[in-house]
Amino acid sequence: MAQLRKGTLEYCVLALLQEEERYGFDLVKALGEVEDMATPQGTVYPLLARLRRDGLVSSEWQESSAGPPRRYYRLTAKGRRDLDLFIDEWQRFKASVDHFMEGRASGTTAS
């Protein structure tokens, strides 16, 4: 399960950014609100740096009323295209896995 989570984490972050820009700790909190997706800051911040280098997100420093300035991240056009492609692939992959899991859930096996 850890490998599955690791492989999908960047797309979960991109999905969180598709509606609004967010700062890093806000992303950490949002991931932590979903069972099995809690991710430490030490994983999220390097991921954001890589996504920025790859042109999938852009960032901008903004003043904060609650402390020091925060770096806000937003999805780029390239990031939106990559997310859309992943969603299409994920739906196909999920359907394939569900095909096998539904047989187990009903007590039958696929031949």
MDAnalysis code that builds the backbone (N, CA, C; Angstrom):
import MDAnalysis as mda
import numpy as np

u = mda.Universe.empty(333, n_residues=111, atom_resindex=np.repeat(np.arange(111), 3), trajectory=True)
u.add_TopologyAttr("name", ["N", "CA", "C"] * 111)
u.add_TopologyAttr("resid", np.arange(1, 112))
u.add_TopologyAttr("resname", ["MET", "ALA", "GLN", "LEU", "ARG", "LYS", "GLY", "THR", "LEU", "GLU", "TYR", "CYS", "VAL", "LEU", "ALA", "LEU", "LEU", "GLN", "GLU", "GLU", "GLU", "ARG", "TYR", "GLY", "PHE", "ASP", "LEU", "VAL", "LYS", "ALA", "LEU", "GLY", "GLU", "VAL", "GLU", "ASP", "MET", "ALA", "THR", "PRO", "GLN", "GLY", "THR", "VAL", "TYR", "PRO", "LEU", "LEU", "ALA", "ARG", "LEU", "ARG", "ARG", "ASP", "GLY", "LEU", "VAL", "SER", "SER", "GLU", "TRP", "GLN", "GLU", "SER", "SER", "ALA", "GLY", "PRO", "PRO", "ARG", "ARG", "TYR", "TYR", "ARG", "LEU", "THR", "ALA", "LYS", "GLY", "ARG", "ARG", "ASP", "LEU", "ASP", "LEU", "PHE", "ILE", "ASP", "GLU", "TRP", "GLN", "ARG", "PHE", "LYS", "ALA", "SER", "VAL", "ASP", "HIS", "PHE", "MET", "GLU", "GLY", "ARG", "ALA", "SER", "GLY", "THR", "THR", "ALA", "SER"])
u.atoms.positions = np.array([
    [0.820, -1.193, 0.000],
    [0.000, 0.000, 0.000],
    [0.866, 1.259, 0.000],
    [2.022, 1.188, 0.634],
    [2.893, 2.359, 0.679],
    [3.344, 2.759, -0.723],
    [3.638, 1.782, -1.565],
    [4.068, 2.082, -2.935],
    [2.930, 2.690, -3.745],
    [1.722, 2.208, -3.541],
    [0.564, 2.759, -4.243],
    [0.347, 4.214, -3.831],
    [0.435, 4.483, -2.531],
    [0.282, 5.842, -2.030],
    [1.368, 6.746, -2.577],
    [2.596, 6.239, -2.567],
    [3.726, 7.021, -3.060],
    [3.559, 7.360, -4.542],
    [3.048, 6.402, -5.309],
    [2.889, 6.604, -6.740],
    [1.776, 7.561, -7.114],
    [0.827, 7.763, -6.215],
    [-0.303, 8.637, -6.524],
    [-0.254, 9.975, -5.800],
    [0.671, 10.138, -4.883],
    [0.712, 11.349, -4.057],
    [0.805, 12.627, -4.889],
    [1.660, 12.656, -5.901],
    [1.811, 13.888, -6.664],
    [0.513, 14.261, -7.372],
    [-0.257, 13.268, -7.791],
    [-1.517, 13.574, -8.463],
    [-2.578, 14.017, -7.466],
    [-2.506, 13.525, -6.247],
    [-3.408, 14.014, -5.200],
    [-3.110, 15.478, -4.912],
    [-1.836, 15.837, -4.877],
    [-1.450, 17.238, -4.666],
    [-1.930, 18.090, -5.841],
    [-1.720, 17.624, -7.063],
    [-2.198, 18.370, -8.231],
    [-3.715, 18.539, -8.169],
    [-4.427, 17.501, -7.759],
    [-5.883, 17.582, -7.655],
    [-6.302, 18.618, -6.615],
    [-5.569, 18.689, -5.507],
    [-5.880, 19.690, -4.487],
    [-5.668, 21.115, -5.009],
    [-4.769, 21.262, -5.972],
    [-4.461, 22.591, -6.509],
    [-5.332, 22.971, -7.705],
    [-6.169, 22.063, -8.186],
    [-6.912, 22.380, -9.397],
    [-8.000, 23.429, -9.177],
    [-8.508, 23.560, -7.974],
    [-9.563, 24.537, -7.716],
    [-9.052, 25.850, -7.127],
    [-7.959, 25.767, -6.373],
    [-7.452, 26.983, -5.733],
    [-5.980, 26.829, -5.400],
    [-5.304, 27.968, -5.303],
    [-3.907, 27.923, -4.889],
    [-3.856, 27.653, -3.396],
    [-2.776, 27.012, -2.971],
    [-2.610, 26.646, -1.561],
    [-1.145, 26.756, -1.186],
    [-0.890, 26.923, 0.094],
    [0.491, 26.908, 0.576],
    [0.803, 25.508, 1.099],
    [2.080, 25.229, 1.259],
    [2.542, 23.881, 1.566],
    [1.887, 23.235, 2.763],
    [1.848, 23.928, 3.890],
    [1.289, 23.310, 5.088],
    [-0.203, 23.052, 4.928],
    [-0.898, 23.898, 4.158],
    [-2.311, 23.678, 3.875],
    [-2.488, 22.363, 3.103],
    [-1.579, 22.075, 2.186],
    [-1.622, 20.808, 1.456],
    [-1.385, 19.625, 2.392],
    [-0.431, 19.773, 3.305],
    [-0.153, 18.715, 4.285],
    [-1.408, 18.434, 5.112],
    [-2.078, 19.490, 5.566],
    [-3.303, 19.328, 6.362],
    [-4.406, 18.661, 5.546],
    [-4.596, 19.094, 4.296],
    [-5.651, 18.519, 3.451],
    [-5.405, 17.037, 3.187],
    [-4.172, 16.660, 2.948],
    [-3.852, 15.244, 2.750],
    [-4.150, 14.452, 4.020],
    [-3.824, 15.026, 5.170],
    [-4.030, 14.350, 6.448],
    [-5.489, 14.149, 6.813],
    [-6.385, 14.875, 6.153],
    [-7.817, 14.737, 6.430],
    [-8.420, 13.496, 5.786],
    [-7.661, 12.841, 4.917],
    [-8.151, 11.647, 4.224],
    [-7.391, 10.437, 4.757],
    [-8.138, 9.430, 5.165],
    [-7.525, 8.227, 5.731],
    [-6.469, 7.665, 4.788],
    [-5.338, 7.302, 5.337],
    [-4.208, 6.699, 4.628],
    [-3.436, 7.670, 3.733],
    [-3.762, 8.954, 3.740],
    [-3.038, 9.902, 2.893],
    [-2.208, 10.893, 3.713],
    [-2.191, 10.764, 5.018],
    [-1.374, 11.645, 5.849],
    [0.078, 11.540, 5.391],
    [0.675, 12.689, 5.130],
    [2.012, 12.744, 4.556],
    [2.807, 13.811, 5.305],
    [4.013, 13.500, 5.734],
    [4.795, 14.480, 6.482],
    [5.269, 15.640, 5.593],
    [5.522, 16.770, 6.239],
    [6.037, 17.945, 5.533],
    [7.318, 17.610, 4.781],
    [8.145, 16.748, 5.367],
    [9.414, 16.378, 4.756],
    [9.258, 15.622, 3.448],
    [8.061, 15.175, 3.147],
    [7.766, 14.548, 1.861],
    [7.101, 15.544, 0.914],
    [6.190, 16.349, 1.445],
    [5.400, 17.261, 0.608],
    [6.251, 18.389, 0.033],
    [7.109, 18.994, 0.837],
    [7.876, 20.145, 0.332],
    [8.862, 19.763, -0.778],
    [9.598, 18.661, -0.657],
    [10.439, 18.263, -1.797],
    [9.605, 17.908, -3.038],
    [8.427, 17.315, -2.826],
    [7.537, 17.015, -3.947],
    [7.108, 18.307, -4.636],
    [6.740, 19.320, -3.871],
    [6.345, 20.604, -4.457],
    [7.498, 21.232, -5.239],
    [8.705, 21.117, -4.716],
    [9.872, 21.662, -5.425],
    [10.063, 20.940, -6.760],
    [9.892, 19.618, -6.773],
    [10.024, 18.862, -8.023],
    [8.918, 19.223, -9.005],
    [7.686, 19.341, -8.513],
    [6.573, 19.715, -9.384],
    [6.803, 21.096, -10.001],
    [7.407, 21.978, -9.223],
    [7.725, 23.321, -9.733],
    [8.805, 23.242, -10.803],
    [9.868, 22.470, -10.538],
    [10.945, 22.300, -11.528],
    [10.424, 21.683, -12.825],
    [9.450, 20.769, -12.697],
    [8.894, 20.090, -13.859],
    [7.834, 20.920, -14.583],
    [7.522, 22.092, -14.046],
    [6.566, 22.977, -14.691],
    [5.112, 22.600, -14.489],
    [4.833, 21.750, -13.505],
    [3.455, 21.332, -13.240],
    [2.735, 22.279, -12.292],
    [3.499, 22.967, -11.462],
    [2.943, 23.996, -10.587],
    [3.850, 25.228, -10.666],
    [3.261, 26.362, -10.343],
    [4.051, 27.574, -10.179],
    [3.838, 28.037, -8.745],
    [4.672, 28.944, -8.287],
    [4.527, 29.403, -6.908],
    [4.810, 30.890, -6.813],
    [4.307, 31.445, -5.729],
    [4.475, 32.880, -5.483],
    [4.426, 33.104, -3.976],
    [5.347, 33.927, -3.496],
    [5.343, 34.291, -2.082],
    [4.255, 35.330, -1.855],
    [3.485, 35.151, -0.757],
    [2.445, 36.109, -0.388],
    [2.560, 36.403, 1.101],
    [2.319, 37.639, 1.434],
    [2.311, 38.023, 2.848],
    [1.185, 37.288, 3.565],
    [1.411, 37.004, 4.848],
    [0.411, 36.321, 5.661],
    [0.087, 37.183, 6.876],
    [-1.189, 37.242, 7.219],
    [-1.581, 37.999, 8.415],
    [-1.265, 37.218, 9.685],
    [-0.942, 35.936, 9.542],
    [-0.701, 35.073, 10.700],
    [0.751, 34.623, 10.791],
    [1.698, 35.485, 10.395],
    [3.093, 35.095, 10.500],
    [3.889, 35.489, 9.274],
    [4.955, 34.735, 9.003],
    [5.828, 35.076, 7.876],
    [5.135, 34.839, 6.526],
    [5.707, 35.370, 5.452],
    [5.129, 35.128, 4.119],
    [5.069, 33.628, 3.826],
    [4.113, 33.261, 2.983],
    [3.928, 31.857, 2.608],
    [4.080, 31.723, 1.094],
    [4.626, 30.583, 0.682],
    [4.725, 30.291, -0.746],
    [3.446, 29.563, -1.153],
    [2.694, 30.190, -2.032],
    [1.460, 29.598, -2.541],
    [1.735, 28.932, -3.877],
    [1.146, 27.755, -4.064],
    [1.331, 26.964, -5.276],
    [0.033, 26.940, -6.059],
    [0.170, 26.954, -7.376],
    [-0.995, 26.830, -8.253],
    [-0.652, 25.913, -9.414],
    [-1.663, 25.291, -9.942],
    [-1.515, 24.375, -11.066],
    [-1.250, 25.171, -12.345],
    [-0.304, 24.714, -13.143],
    [-0.053, 25.317, -14.449],
    [-0.888, 24.578, -15.502],
    [-0.890, 25.093, -16.720],
    [-1.592, 24.411, -17.810],
    [-1.016, 23.006, -18.018],
    [0.305, 22.883, -17.930],
    [0.943, 21.564, -18.067],
    [0.510, 20.641, -16.927],
    [0.434, 21.175, -15.719],
    [-0.008, 20.383, -14.576],
    [-1.438, 19.908, -14.741],
    [-2.298, 20.768, -15.293],
    [-3.693, 20.394, -15.524],
    [-3.788, 19.279, -16.574],
    [-2.980, 19.376, -17.641],
    [-2.969, 18.326, -18.661],
    [-2.490, 17.006, -18.062],
    [-1.411, 17.056, -17.276],
    [-0.899, 15.825, -16.650],
    [-1.938, 15.221, -15.707],
    [-2.623, 16.059, -14.947],
    [-3.653, 15.567, -14.033],
    [-4.798, 14.936, -14.816],
    [-5.232, 15.573, -15.891],
    [-6.313, 15.010, -16.712],
    [-5.919, 13.654, -17.287],
    [-4.677, 13.532, -17.760],
    [-4.193, 12.244, -18.282],
    [-4.177, 11.184, -17.191],
    [-3.712, 11.573, -15.996],
    [-3.677, 10.623, -14.886],
    [-5.083, 10.163, -14.529],
    [-6.036, 11.086, -14.499],
    [-7.416, 10.720, -14.144],
    [-7.955, 9.691, -15.128],
    [-7.705, 9.895, -16.410],
    [-8.144, 8.919, -17.418],
    [-7.500, 7.558, -17.184],
    [-6.186, 7.556, -16.971],
    [-5.469, 6.301, -16.725],
    [-5.935, 5.648, -15.429],
    [-6.151, 6.446, -14.397],
    [-6.576, 5.928, -13.101],
    [-7.926, 5.235, -13.225],
    [-8.848, 5.827, -13.971],
    [-10.171, 5.220, -14.135],
    [-10.053, 3.843, -14.806],
    [-9.205, 3.751, -15.830],
    [-9.007, 2.454, -16.496],
    [-8.355, 1.445, -15.550],
    [-7.331, 1.891, -14.833],
    [-6.625, 1.009, -13.911],
    [-7.557, 0.542, -12.795],
    [-8.318, 1.470, -12.232],
    [-9.253, 1.149, -11.156],
    [-10.283, 0.134, -11.635],
    [-10.799, 0.308, -12.841],
    [-11.771, -0.640, -13.386],
    [-11.147, -2.022, -13.532],
    [-9.898, -2.074, -13.946],
    [-9.219, -3.364, -14.085],
    [-9.052, -4.054, -12.741],
    [-8.623, -3.318, -11.739],
    [-8.458, -3.897, -10.400],
    [-9.818, -4.299, -9.842],
    [-10.830, -3.436, -10.023],
    [-12.166, -3.757, -9.528],
    [-12.696, -5.045, -10.143],
    [-12.349, -5.306, -11.386],
    [-12.790, -6.532, -12.058],
    [-12.394, -7.761, -11.234],
    [-11.171, -7.767, -10.743],
    [-10.691, -8.900, -9.959],
    [-11.202, -8.861, -8.524],
    [-11.300, -7.696, -7.945],
    [-11.724, -7.586, -6.551],
    [-13.198, -7.898, -6.376],
    [-14.028, -7.573, -7.348],
    [-15.460, -7.849, -7.235],
    [-15.719, -9.348, -7.162],
    [-14.937, -10.125, -7.885],
    [-15.064, -11.581, -7.808],
    [-14.749, -12.099, -6.417],
    [-13.718, -11.547, -5.799],
    [-13.345, -11.978, -4.444],
    [-14.421, -11.569, -3.441],
    [-14.972, -10.371, -3.620],
    [-15.977, -9.877, -2.666],
    [-17.239, -10.746, -2.687],
    [-17.580, -11.282, -3.860],
    [-18.800, -12.101, -3.951],
    [-18.514, -13.584, -3.708],
    [-17.259, -13.921, -3.467],
    [-16.895, -15.305, -3.178],
    [-16.604, -16.137, -4.400],
    [-16.555, -15.493, -5.561],
    [-16.223, -16.222, -6.783],
    [-14.852, -15.797, -7.241],
    [-14.262, -16.559, -8.093],
    [-12.961, -16.204, -8.645],
    [-13.074, -16.137, -10.146],
    [-12.293, -15.254, -10.753],
    [-12.274, -15.148, -12.216],
    [-11.467, -16.277, -12.793],
    [-11.915, -16.821, -13.890],
    [-11.189, -17.917, -14.548],
    [-10.487, -17.407, -15.778],
])
